[in-house]
Amino acid sequence: MNRGIYTLMVAQFLTAFADNAILFAAFAMLSEMASVGEWYKPALQGAFLLAFVVLAPWVGRFADRHAKRSVLTIGNAIKALGALLLMLNLEPLLAYAVVGIGAAVYGPAKYGILPELTGHKKLVKANALIEGSTIIAIVLGAVIGANIADQSISYALLLIVTAYLLSLVGSLLVPKTTSKTQPPTGSAIRHFGTMMARFFTTSHARFSMLGASIFWAAAVVLRVMMVAWAPAVLLTSSTAEIANLTVFIAIGIALGAFIVPWLVPIERLRRARVAAYVMGALIVVLATVNDPTLAKIVLLLIGMSGGIFVVPINAALQELGHRSIGAGGAVAIQNFFENLAMLAGTGLYTLALGGGIDPVVAVYSLGALVIIATTIIAWHLPKVAESWPPATSGS
C-alpha cells in the first residue's frame, strides 16, 4: 500500500465518521420534535438516498472527467453545507438531502480512485483497508455522535462539520491521478443507459452489482429497524443505546473485511454468495432474540458475513469498470442500484410502519428477502472459475 492509499484512508475515515454521526444527531433532533411520527426516521434516510438515484447519470461522468481528489473535495464541501443547514434548524429532510448530494458526488471518486492508486493484485487488499477503516469510522461516528447528541445536539453538529472540513483538507493531499477512460460526450442519461448495457454483459458484473445492492439495502433497513425493534424487544430507551447496537454490525463488517482476502479472492467470486446466505439466516435468527447480549453477538455475526460478501464484490466492480466503462462510471451505476434498493427498502419499511407492522415480523421478513434475492441473482453464476476479468460478451 502506498502513501496515496493511506491518505485516502484518513480522508475517508473522517467523512465516514461524520456521515454516521450526523444520522444519529438527526435522530436525536427528531426525538425532540413531538410533531413527527415513527415514519419520519426512515423517510429521513430516504431523503439522503434520493440524490444517489437521481444524480447517478451525472456523478460518474463528473468523477471520470476530473481529478478524483478534486471531486472528493467538492463532495465533502457539500456535506459540510448540509450539516450547517441542520445546525441552523432548517427542515431536517431538506438538510439531510443536501448531505446526500455531497455523498453522491463523493462516492464514485472514492472507489474510482482505488484502481488508479494501486494495481490489480492489491485491489482487494486496498478495498479491505478502506472498508475496514470506514467501518471503524462508522462505529466511532455512531457511538460518539449519538452520545454527544444525547447531551447537546449543537455540539454534535459542530463536531460533524469539523470532521467534514478536515476530510476536505485530507482529500486535497491525495495524489492527483488521471483516468484512462475517454471523457464521454452527449446526453448524460443516454450515456448512462449505454454504460449500464455494456457493463451488464457478464454474469460476474450482474452478480456483483445486484449483490452489492442487496447487501447495502439490508444493512440500511436493518439499521433503521433497530430504532423500532430495540425499544420494543430489548427495552432500550436512548439514541446512544440504539447506536451501540448498530456498532456491532459495523465491527462485524470490519472483521469480515479483514479476513476476506484469504477466503474469497477476486478470481473465486462465486464463493461470496455463501456469506450472503449466512447473513440472511442470521437476520432471521435475530428476530427470535430478546436478550441484549445475544442480540449483540448475532449482529456481530451478521456484520462479519456481510463484510465477507461485499468486499470482493466491490473489488470486482471496480476492476470490471476500470477495464471497460471507467471506474467512476461503474461506481455511479453501483451507487444507482444500491441506493435504489435502499430507497425501495426504506420506502417499503416506512409504509409498513404506517400500517402498524410488528418490529419482529419486519426483521423476519428482511432475513427471508435476503435469502430469496441472493438465490435469484446467483442462479446464473458459472460453477467453475473463469479467467479474470471475464470476457465482455455473453455470460
N, C-alpha and C positions, 0 to 999 in steps of 0.2 A: 504494500500500500504506500502511495506517495503522499507528498505534502498536500496536494490538491484534495485528495480524498479526506484527509484529516481536517482540513479547513472547512470543507463542505459538511463534514460530520458535526462540527461545532455550530455552524450556522443553522443546520437542520435541527440540532438539539434545541437551540434557543427558540426557534419558531414553533417547533412541535410542543415544547413546554407551554408556550403562550396559547397555542391552539386549544389545548386541553384545559388549561386554567380558565380560559375565558368562557368555556361551556359551563363549568360549574359556578363561575361568578354570575353568569346569566341565569342559571337555575336558582341561585340564591336570591337574585333580584325578583324573579317571578314568585318566589315563596312569600315575598313581602307585598305582592300585588294581589289583593283579595279579589279583584275583578276577573282574574283569569282562571280557567279550569285546567284539569289534568291534560286535556288535549293540546294545550298551548306548548308544552315542553317538546313533544315530538314534532309539532309544527315549527318550532324554533330550529330544530335540527334540519327540517326540510328546507327552511329558508336559506340555510348555509349551503345545502347540496344543490340547490336550483341553479346556481351560477355554473357549476361544473357541466351540467347538461346543456344549458343554453349557449354557453361560450365555447363548447368543445370544438366547433369548426374553425375557430379563430386562434385559440391559445396555442395549439400545437404548431400551427404555421408561424405564429409570433416567436415561439421558442426556437424553431429551426432557422428563422431568418436573422435573429440577433444573437449576440454573445450571451450564452446562458447565464453567466454571472450577472449581467445587467437585468435579465428577466427575473432572476431571483431577488434582486434588489427592489425592483418595481413591485413584485408581489408582496414583499414584506412591508413596503410603504403603504400599500392599500390596506393590508391587515391592520397596521397601526392606526390608520384613519378610522376603520370600523370600531376599533377598541375605544378610540377617543369619542366617537359618537355615542357609544354605550355609556361612557363616563359622563357625557353631557345629558344623560337621561332621555335620549331620543328613543322612539319606538324600538324595542328590542328586536323585533323581527327584521326591521329595516337595517339596523346597525349590524346585526349578525349576518345579514345578507351581504353587506359590504365586505366583511371579513371573508365570506365565502368567495367573493370575486377575487380577492387577493390570493386566496388559496388555489383557485382555479388557474390563475396566471402562473403561480409558483410551481405547481405540480409537474407539468411537462419538462420544465427546466431542471428540476431536482433529479428526476430519474433519467432524463435525456442526456444529462451531462456525464453520467457514470461511464458509458461506453467510450466517451471522448477522453476520460481521465485514466482509464485502465483498459487492459486487454481482455480477450475472451477468457483466458484461463483464470483470471482473478475476478471476473464479473460477479460470480455467485458470492465470493468472499466479500467483495465490496458491498454488495446488496445486504449481506448478513451484518456487516459492520454498521451500515447506515440504518438498517431496520432495528438492530439491537440498540443503538444509541437513541433512536427515535422512541422505542418502547420505554427506555429509562426516562426519557423526557416526558412521555405520556404519564408514567407513574408519578413522577415528581410534580408535573403540572396539575394532575388531578388532585393529589393529596394536598400540596401546598396551596393551590388555588382555592380548593373547597374550604380548607381550614381558615385561610385568611379571609375569604368571603363571608364565612360564618361570623367573623369578628367585625370586619369592615369591608364592604363591597368596594368602596373608593380606593382603599389601599391595594386591594386585589387587582383592580383595573390599572392602577398606576404601575404595579409590578409587571403586568401583561404588556402594557405599552412599552416599557423599558426593554423587556425581552425582545419584542419585535424590532425595536430600533437597534439593539445590539446585534441581532441576527442580520439586519440590513448591513451593518458595518462589516460583519464577518463575510457576507456574500460578496462584498467588494474585493475581498482578499483571495477569493477562489481564483485559480489561474484562468486566464482568458483562453477559451477554446473556440475552434471553428467547426461547424457542421460540414460533413462531406455531402450532405443532401442538397441538391439544387433547389433554391427557394421557389416555391410554387407561384403560379400566376393565375389570374382568372377568379371565378366565383369561389369563395371560401366554402360555401355549403356544397357545391358540386364537387369540388376537390376533396372535401371530407368524405363524401359518399364514395368517390373513386378510391381513395385510400383504404376505406373500410372493405370494399370489394376485393382489392388487391391483397390486403392483409389476411383476409379470412380464407385463403386458398388452401391452407393446410390444417389437418386435424389438430396439430400441436398449437397453432395460433388460436383456433376456436376454443380448444380446451383451456388454454391459458387465460384468454380474455374473459370467458364466461366463468371460469373457476375463480379468478380474482374478484369478479363481481359478486359471486355467491359468498365468498369469504367476508368481504367488507360490508355487504348488506347484512349478513348475520351478525357481525361484530357491532355495527352501529345500532341495529334494532335491539340486540341483547343489552347493550349499554343503556339505551333509553328504557327498556323494560325494567331494568333494575330500580328505576325511580318509583315504579308502582309495585313491583314484586317484592322488593326487600322490606318495605314497611308492612306489607300485608302478611308475608310469610316469616320473615326474620325479626320483625318488630323494630327495625331501625327507625331513627327519628330525625336525623340531621343530614344535611348535604354532605358533610365530611364522612359520615358513616357509609353512605351510598358510594362516594368516591373511593373509599378504601376497598370496597368490594370489587369495583372495576379495575383497581390496581392489580389484582391477582390475575385477571385476564391478560393485562399488559405484561406482567412479569413472565407469564407462561409463553407469550409470543416471543419475548426476548430469549428465553431458554430454547425454544424451538428454532429460532433463527440462528442461534449459536451452534447447535448440533447438526443442522440440516445439510451443510456441505458434505458431511460424511455419509449421510443417509440417502439423499436424493441429488446426485449430480445432474447437471442440466441435460446430459445425454440420456438419462433414465427418468424423464419427466412423468411417465405413466405411474411411477410409484407414489406420486403426490396424492393421487386420488384416495389412497388408503387412509391418509391423515384426515381428509375431508369427511369420510365415513365415520371415523372415530370422533371427530368434532361434533357431528350431528347427533351421534349416540350419546355423547356426554351431555349435550344440551337437554336431551330427553331425561337423562339421569338427574340433572339439576332440578327439573320440575318436581321430582319426588323428595327433594331435600328440604328439611326445615330447621336444621342445626347450622348456626353461623360458621363454625369451624369446618364442618364438612362441605358447606357451600363454597368456602374459600378454596378448599382443595380441588373441588370439581371445576371451579372457574379457572384455577391454575392449569389444570389438565386440558381444558377447552382451549386456553391460550396456546399451550405447547403444541397441540395438534394443529391449530390454526397457523402457527408460525412455520411448522414443517411443511404445511400445504402451500402457503402463499409466497415464501421467499424464492423457491426455484421457479415458480410461475412468473414472478416479477422479472427474474433474470432472463427467462425465455422470451418474454415480451420485449424486453429491451434489446436483446440480441437480434431477434427477428425483425424488429423495427429498424434497428441501426443498419441492417443489411438490405432493407427493402424500401420502406416509405419514409425513413428518418425516425430517429429515436423520439424526437419531440412529437411527431405525428402519431406514433404508436402509443405514447403515453397519453396524448389527448383522447385517442379512441378508447384507451383503457379507462381514463377518467370518465368519459361519457357513459360507458356501460356500467362501470362500478357505481357511479353516482345516480344513474338512472335506476339501478337495482336498489340502492339505498333509499332513494326518494320514494320508489314504489313501496318498499318495505315499511318505511316510517309513515307513509300515507295510509297504507292498509292498517297499520297499528293505531294510528290516530283515529281512523274510522271505527276500529274495534273498541277503542277506549270510549268513544262516543256512544257505542252500543252497549257498554257495560260488560265487556268481556272479563272473565276471571283471569287474574295475572298468571296463575298456574297453568291454565289452559293455553294462554298465549305462549308460554315457554315451551310446553309440549309441542305446540304447532310449529314453532320455529325450528326445533330439532328435526321434526319429521320432514319439513320442507327442505332442509339442508341435505338430508339423505336422498330424497327423491330427486332434487336438482342435480346433485353430483352424479347419480346414476345416469341421468339423461345426457349430461354433457360429456361423460367419459365413455359413452356407448361405442363411439367410432374410433377411439384411440387405438393405434396399432399395438398388437400384443407382443411384438418383438421390437428391439431397439432399431431405430433408423439412424442413418448418418446425420450429423448435426452441422449446420442447420438443415431442416428438411427442405426438399425441393419446393419451389414456389408455385407449382401447379398440381392440381389434384389433391387427394387426401389419402 
